[in-house]
Amino acid sequence: MSNHRRKVAFYTLGCKLNFAETSTISRSFPEEQFEKVSPDSKADVYVINTCTVTDTADRKCRQAIRKFIQRSPEAVIAVVGCYAQLHPEAVSSIPGVDLILGNNEKFDVVRYLETRTDTETPEIHSCSVLSPDMFNSSFSVGDRTRSFLKIQDGCDYKCAYCTIPLARGPSRSEKIEVLIREAKRIADSGTREIVLTGVNIGDFGKSAGESLERLLEQLVKIPGIERLRLSSIEPNLITSEIIRLTANEEKILPHFHIPLQSGSDKVLKLMRRRYKRDLFSSKVLEIREAIPLAGIGADVIVGFPGETDCDSEDTYNFLSKMPVSYLHVFNFSERPGTPAGEMQGKIPFQIREQRSKKLISLSREKQKRFSHLNIGTITKVLFEGNRKNGIISGFTENYLKVEYPWDARLSGTIRKVRISGSDENDNLIIELID
C-alpha cells in the first residue's frame, strides 16, 4: 500500500447489529493510512457491509455495489457481511468487485486489503462454518444521541424461513465484564443512549451462566448512560424479571419490539416458531399491566406458504385485539437453503401485497391510538442532531417520534416535555418544560 492516506468510505445495509459492526470495522483502519469520508463522495476504498434477510435485501446489496463501482471505477470494492457470507459467487460475478469477506473475516478487512493481489479476479474469504467460540465485539460511536452495543450474535433457532443461522452461525454472547467496559467507553464519548443489539438478544449469556437480566442490572449503574433500549426480543424470552426491571429502572426504556410473525397457531407451527399466540398475548398483557404506556411493536410476516385467507384473517383479528403500539409488516420472501423455500402452497405476490396493506393500515390505526393515549403526559425526549425543513426530531422513552422547531441547542440533549396535542397530520405537539 502507498504511503499517502487513501480515502475510505463505509456503507451499511440492514440491521442495527450491522451498524455496530461497521463502526467497529471502521475504527480498525489506521488514521495515518486512511481518511474516512462519506459514502456519498468519491473514495479509494468502499467497504459495503451487507444484509441477506430477504430477496429485497439481496437486491439492495447488488444495487449498492454497482452504485459505488459506477461512482469510482478505480476504487477497491470490498463486500462484506451476511450477503457475502451466503452468496460469495453471486457477489464475485459483479464486475468491479475486488474483495469478498464473510462475517468473521470482515473484521480483518485492513489485513486483507494489504495482502490482496491486484488482479481482475475478486478474492473470496468467506468461511463456510462460523465458530461457536468466536465473538467479535462491536459498538458504534460518533453519534451524540445513541450507540448500538452488540451483546449477542448468531441464533440456535431453526425458523423455517430464516437464513440468519446460516449467515451468522450458532448463538454466542460477549461476557458481561467486557460489555461493561465497552459501555463505559460509550459513556465517555458523550453518547446518551445505548441500544442493546444482537440476532437473538434474549438468548444472551446462556452458555456462560449469565443472563440479559444480570447485564441490565450492571449497565444501569454506569454514570453517563441515561437510556438503555432493547432491540427486538423473542416473546418466549421476555421474562417477568425483564418486565419488572423495565418498570422499576428509569434508565431502561419502556419499549419492547417483539417478533410475533403470525397470529395463527397453524402458521406459527409451519414457521417452526417456539411459541403459540397465547404466549405472545400473555407477554403483551403483562407488559401493559406493569407499564401502561410502554411502546410495544410487533413483526408480522404475511403470505407464508400454506397461509390461507382464514389464517390471514385470524392474524388480523388477533392483532386488532392486542394492545400493541405499531406493526412492522413484511411480505414472505423465499430464501434459498431454507425449508420454507421448498414448501408447497406458495401464496401469489398480489395476495401477499393485499394482506400486507391491510395490516399496514391496522398499524397506522394503532399508532394513532397510542399517540393520542400519550397526550397530556410528561416524558423525556432525546433530540436527534439532524435538521430537516426547519425541524428537529426526537424519540420519547416509549418510542414516539416528536418534532419541534429547530434549535441547535437541543441537538443530542434529553429534555423533559409535555405532549400537548397533535396536528392535522397526527404529528405530536410538544412543549418544553425544563
C-alpha positions in Angstrom: 0.0 0.0 0.0 1.3 3.5 -0.8 2.3 6.0 1.9 -0.4 8.6 1.1 -3.7 8.5 3.0 -6.3 6.8 1.0 -10.0 7.8 1.3 -12.2 5.0 2.6 -16.0 5.0 2.8 -18.3 2.7 4.7 -21.8 1.8 3.7 -24.2 -0.4 5.8 -27.3 -2.2 4.8 -29.7 -4.0 7.2 -30.0 -4.2 10.9 -28.7 -2.3 14.0 -26.2 -5.1 14.5 -24.6 -4.4 11.1 -24.3 -0.7 12.0 -22.5 -1.6 15.3 -20.1 -3.9 13.4 -19.4 -1.4 10.6 -18.5 1.3 13.2 -16.1 -1.2 14.8 -14.6 -2.2 11.4 -14.1 1.5 10.5 -12.1 2.0 13.7 -9.7 -0.7 12.6 -8.4 1.5 9.7 -5.2 3.3 10.8 -5.7 7.0 10.7 -2.1 7.5 9.3 -3.1 5.4 6.3 -6.7 6.1 5.7 -9.0 9.2 5.6 -12.7 8.3 6.3 -15.1 10.0 4.0 -18.9 9.9 3.4 -20.1 7.1 1.2 -21.8 9.9 -0.9 -18.3 11.1 -2.0 -15.6 9.5 -4.2 -13.3 7.2 -2.3 -10.3 4.9 -3.0 -11.9 2.1 -1.0 -15.5 1.3 -0.3 -16.4 -1.2 2.4 -20.0 -2.4 1.9 -21.5 -4.3 4.9 -24.4 -6.4 3.6 -27.7 -8.0 4.6 -29.5 -11.0 3.2 -32.6 -11.3 5.3 -35.0 -11.1 2.2 -34.7 -11.1 -1.5 -35.3 -7.3 -1.4 -32.2 -7.0 0.9 -30.2 -9.0 -1.7 -31.3 -6.7 -4.4 -30.4 -3.6 -2.5 -26.9 -5.1 -1.9 -26.4 -5.6 -5.6 -27.7 -2.1 -6.3 -25.3 -0.6 -3.8 -22.3 -2.5 -5.0 -23.0 -1.3 -8.6 -23.6 2.2 -7.5 -20.2 2.5 -5.8 -18.4 0.8 -8.7 -20.0 3.3 -11.1 -19.1 6.3 -8.9 -15.5 5.3 -8.5 -14.4 2.7 -11.2 -10.8 2.7 -9.9 -11.7 2.2 -6.3 -11.2 -1.1 -4.3 -14.7 -2.5 -3.6 -14.8 -4.7 -0.5 -18.1 -6.5 0.0 -18.5 -8.0 3.5 -21.1 -9.4 5.8 -24.2 -11.7 5.5 -24.8 -11.5 1.7 -21.0 -12.0 1.1 -21.1 -15.0 3.6 -24.0 -16.8 1.9 -23.6 -15.7 -1.7 -19.9 -15.1 -2.4 -20.2 -16.4 -6.0 -23.1 -14.0 -6.8 -21.1 -11.1 -5.5 -17.9 -12.1 -7.4 -19.9 -12.2 -10.6 -20.4 -8.4 -10.4 -17.6 -6.8 -12.5 -15.6 -4.4 -10.3 -15.8 -6.2 -7.0 -12.3 -6.8 -5.6 -12.7 -8.4 -2.1 -15.4 -10.6 -0.6 -15.3 -11.3 3.2 -17.6 -13.3 5.3 -18.9 -12.4 8.8 -15.7 -13.5 10.6 -13.2 -12.3 8.0 -14.8 -8.8 7.7 -13.2 -7.7 11.0 -9.7 -8.2 9.4 -10.6 -6.2 6.3 -7.5 -4.0 6.6 -5.2 -7.0 6.6 -7.0 -8.5 3.5 -6.6 -5.1 1.7 -2.9 -5.1 2.5 -2.3 -8.6 1.2 -4.6 -8.7 -1.8 -3.1 -9.1 -5.2 -4.0 -6.5 -7.8 -5.9 -8.8 -10.3 -9.2 -8.6 -12.1 -10.4 -11.7 -10.2 -12.1 -10.9 -6.8 -10.6 -12.6 -3.8 -13.1 -14.5 -1.7 -12.5 -15.2 2.0 -15.8 -16.5 3.3 -15.6 -19.2 6.0 -18.3 -21.8 5.5 -18.5 -22.7 9.2 -18.8 -20.0 11.8 -17.2 -21.0 15.1 -19.5 -21.0 18.2 -16.5 -19.8 20.2 -15.7 -16.7 18.1 -17.3 -13.4 19.2 -16.3 -10.2 17.5 -17.1 -7.4 20.0 -18.7 -4.3 18.3 -20.3 -1.0 19.2 -21.0 2.2 17.3 -19.5 5.6 18.3 -19.6 9.1 16.8 -23.3 9.8 17.3 -24.1 12.1 20.2 -27.5 10.5 20.6 -27.2 6.7 20.7 -24.8 3.8 20.3 -25.5 0.3 19.2 -23.8 -2.2 21.5 -23.5 -5.8 20.2 -24.2 -8.2 23.1 -25.0 -11.4 21.2 -24.6 -12.9 17.8 -25.9 -15.9 15.9 -29.1 -18.0 16.5 -29.9 -21.6 17.6 -33.5 -21.3 16.4 -34.4 -23.1 13.2 -37.3 -21.0 11.9 -38.3 -22.3 8.5 -38.0 -19.0 6.6 -34.7 -17.6 8.1 -31.1 -17.7 6.7 -29.6 -15.9 9.7 -28.3 -19.0 11.4 -26.6 -19.9 8.1 -25.1 -16.4 7.8 -24.1 -15.8 11.4 -23.8 -19.3 13.0 -24.8 -20.5 16.4 -25.8 -18.3 19.3 -23.0 -16.8 21.3 -22.5 -13.8 23.6 -19.9 -11.4 24.9 -19.1 -11.6 28.7 -20.8 -9.0 30.9 -17.4 -7.7 32.2 -16.3 -6.9 28.6 -19.7 -5.3 27.8 -19.4 -3.1 30.9 -16.0 -1.8 29.8 -17.4 -1.1 26.3 -20.4 0.7 27.7 -18.2 2.9 29.8 -16.2 3.8 26.7 -19.5 4.7 25.1 -20.5 6.8 28.1 -17.1 8.6 28.0 -17.8 9.6 24.4 -20.8 11.6 25.4 -23.5 9.3 24.0 -26.7 9.3 25.9 -28.5 6.2 24.8 -27.3 2.6 24.3 -29.3 0.2 22.2 -28.5 -3.5 23.0 -28.3 -5.4 19.7 -27.8 -8.9 18.5 -29.6 -11.6 16.5 -31.4 -13.0 19.5 -30.7 -10.8 22.5 -33.0 -12.8 24.8 -30.6 -15.7 24.4 -27.8 -13.6 25.9 -25.4 -15.3 28.3 -26.8 -18.8 28.3 -23.5 -20.6 27.5 -21.7 -18.7 30.3 -24.2 -18.8 33.0 -25.1 -15.1 32.6 -28.3 -13.5 31.5 -29.9 -10.4 30.0 -31.4 -9.5 33.4 -27.9 -9.5 35.1 -26.4 -7.5 32.2 -29.2 -4.8 32.6 -28.6 -4.6 36.3 -25.0 -3.8 35.7 -25.5 -1.4 32.9 -27.9 0.9 34.8 -25.1 1.5 37.3 -22.8 3.2 34.7 -22.6 7.0 35.1 -23.3 9.0 31.9 -25.6 6.4 30.3 -29.0 7.8 30.7 -31.1 5.5 28.5 -30.9 1.8 27.7 -33.1 0.4 25.0 -33.6 -3.2 24.0 -33.7 -4.2 20.3 -36.0 -6.9 19.1 -36.6 -9.7 21.7 -38.4 -13.1 21.2 -41.7 -13.4 23.1 -40.7 -16.7 24.7 -37.5 -15.0 26.1 -39.2 -12.0 27.7 -39.2 -12.8 31.4 -41.2 -11.3 34.2 -37.9 -10.1 35.6 -37.1 -8.2 32.4 -40.5 -6.6 32.6 -40.0 -5.8 36.3 -36.6 -4.2 35.7 -38.0 -2.1 32.9 -40.9 -0.9 35.1 -38.6 0.0 38.0 -35.4 1.2 36.4 -35.7 4.7 34.9 -32.8 4.1 32.6 -34.3 1.0 30.9 -36.7 2.5 28.4 -40.3 1.2 28.3 -40.2 -0.1 24.7 -40.5 -3.7 23.5 -40.2 -4.8 19.9 -41.5 -8.4 19.7 -41.4 -10.6 16.6 -44.8 -12.3 16.5 -44.7 -13.3 12.8 -48.2 -14.7 12.7 -51.4 -14.6 14.7 -52.3 -18.1 13.5 -51.1 -21.0 15.6 -51.2 -23.2 12.4 -48.9 -20.8 10.6 -46.6 -20.4 13.6 -46.1 -24.2 13.6 -45.3 -24.2 9.9 -42.8 -21.5 10.6 -41.2 -23.6 13.3 -41.6 -20.8 15.9 -41.2 -21.7 19.5 -44.5 -20.5 20.9 -48.2 -20.1 20.3 -50.0 -16.9 20.0 -51.4 -17.1 23.6 -47.8 -16.7 24.9 -47.4 -13.6 22.8 -50.7 -12.3 24.2 -49.7 -13.1 27.8 -46.4 -11.2 27.5 -48.1 -8.1 25.9 -50.7 -8.0 28.6 -48.1 -8.5 31.4 -46.1 -5.6 30.0 -49.3 -3.4 29.7 -50.2 -4.2 33.3 -46.7 -3.3 34.6 -46.1 -0.3 32.3 -49.4 1.0 30.9 -47.8 3.4 28.3 -45.0 1.1 27.2 -44.3 1.2 23.4 -44.9 -2.3 22.1 -44.2 -3.2 18.5 -44.6 -6.5 16.6 -43.1 -8.0 13.5 -45.6 -9.9 11.2 -44.8 -12.0 8.1 -47.7 -12.2 5.6 -48.1 -14.8 2.8 -46.1 -17.6 4.3 -46.6 -20.9 2.3 -49.8 -22.5 3.4 -51.3 -19.4 4.9 -55.0 -19.4 3.9 -57.4 -16.5 3.8 -58.8 -17.8 7.1 -55.3 -17.8 8.6 -54.7 -14.3 7.4 -58.0 -13.1 8.9 -57.1 -14.9 12.1 -53.9 -12.9 12.3 -55.7 -9.6 11.6 -58.4 -10.3 14.2 -55.8 -11.3 16.8 -53.7 -8.2 16.3 -56.8 -6.0 16.3 -57.5 -7.0 19.9 -53.8 -6.8 21.0 -52.8 -3.5 22.7 -49.7 -3.1 20.6 -48.5 0.3 19.5 -47.3 -0.4 16.0 -46.6 -3.3 13.5 -43.7 -4.0 11.2 -45.2 -5.9 8.3 -43.1 -8.0 5.8 -44.1 -10.0 2.8 -42.8 -13.6 3.0 -39.6 -13.9 1.0 -38.4 -17.3 -0.3 -34.8 -17.8 0.8 -32.6 -20.4 -0.8 -31.5 -23.1 1.6 -34.4 -22.7 4.0 -37.3 -25.3 4.5 -39.9 -22.6 3.7 -38.2 -22.0 0.3 -39.2 -25.6 -0.7 -42.7 -25.7 0.9 -45.9 -26.2 -1.1 -48.7 -23.8 -1.0 -46.9 -20.7 -2.3 -49.0 -17.5 -2.0 -49.2 -15.3 -5.1 -47.4 -12.0 -4.7 -50.6 -10.0 -5.4 -52.3 -11.7 -2.4 -49.3 -11.1 -0.2 -49.5 -7.4 -1.1 -53.2 -7.3 -0.3 -52.7 -8.9 3.1 -49.7 -6.6 3.8 -51.6 -3.4 3.0 -54.5 -4.5 5.4 -52.1 -4.9 8.3 -50.2 -1.7 7.5 -53.5 0.1 7.7 -54.2 -1.5 11.1 -50.7 -0.5 12.2 -51.5 3.2 11.4 -54.7 3.0 13.4 -52.8 1.6 16.3 -50.0 4.2 16.1 -52.6 7.0 16.1 -54.5 5.5 19.0 -51.3 5.0 21.0 -50.1 8.5 20.3 -53.4 10.0 21.5 -53.2 8.0 24.7 -49.9 9.9 25.4 -51.4 13.4 25.0 -51.2 15.2 28.3 -48.3 13.1 29.6 -44.9 14.4 30.7 -42.0 12.4 29.3 -38.3 12.8 28.2 -37.2 13.2 24.6 -33.7 12.6 23.2 -33.4 15.0 20.4 -31.5 14.0 17.2 -28.8 16.0 15.6 -30.3 16.4 12.1 -32.2 19.5 10.9 -34.9 18.9 8.3 -37.3 21.5 7.0 -36.6 23.7 10.0 -37.5 20.9 12.4 -35.6 18.9 15.0 -37.0 15.5 15.9 -36.5 13.0 18.7 -37.9 10.0 20.4 -39.7 9.7 23.7 -38.8 6.9 26.2 -41.6 4.8 24.8 -40.5 5.3 21.2 -42.9 8.0 20.0 -41.4 10.3 17.4 -41.9 14.0 18.1 -40.9 17.2 16.3 -40.1 20.7 17.4 -38.9 23.9 15.7 -35.2 23.7 15.0 -33.0 24.7 17.9 -29.3 23.7 17.7 -29.0 23.7 21.5 -31.4 20.8 21.7 -29.3 18.5 19.5 -28.1 15.5 21.4 -29.8 16.5 24.6 -32.5 14.9 26.7 -35.3 17.2 27.7 -38.4 16.9 29.7 -41.5 17.7 27.6 -45.3 17.7 27.8 -47.1 16.1 24.9 -49.9 18.7 24.5 -51.7 17.5 21.4 -51.4 16.6 17.7 -51.8 18.4 14.4 -53.9 17.6 11.4 -51.4 15.0 10.2 -51.4 13.3 13.7 -47.9 14.6 14.4 -47.5 15.0 18.2 -47.1 18.6 19.5 -44.8 19.0 22.5 -43.9 21.8 25.0 -40.5 22.0 26.7 -41.0 22.2 30.4 -37.4 22.5 31.6 
